């Protein structure tokens, strides 16, 4: 095996998290800096916490809110459209007039 072919392996490489936690492991780098570790990751801690570096969560929540508003406005338009009266059909006019005649033919109740 060639001596200069492989990188140097450090058995005591230090991994440092942004939360302040650090531990030792083996790596080809002497110092490693990470954003999350098992001490602060929501999966391991059980806390509800957003891990977001680029604002993706806020963008997603904004899109969800906008979609809810659009859905509500469409529902309101649908309700208003149902309330609008359509013109009576000829059959409906005939039935209405027939009922009026039937009511007028009956003797008044005392």
DAHU-V468335 format. One line per field, one symbol per residue. burial: I if it has 24 or more other C-alpha atoms within 12 Angstrom, else O. A space follows every 10 residues. Layout:
# DAHU-V468335
burial = ???
This chain:
# DAHU-V468335
burial = OOOOOOOOOO OOOOIOOOOO OOOOOOOOOO OOOOOIOOOO OOOOOOOOOO OOOOOOOOOO OOOOOOOOOO OOOOOOOOOO OOOOOOOOOO OOOOOOOOOO OOOOOOOOOO
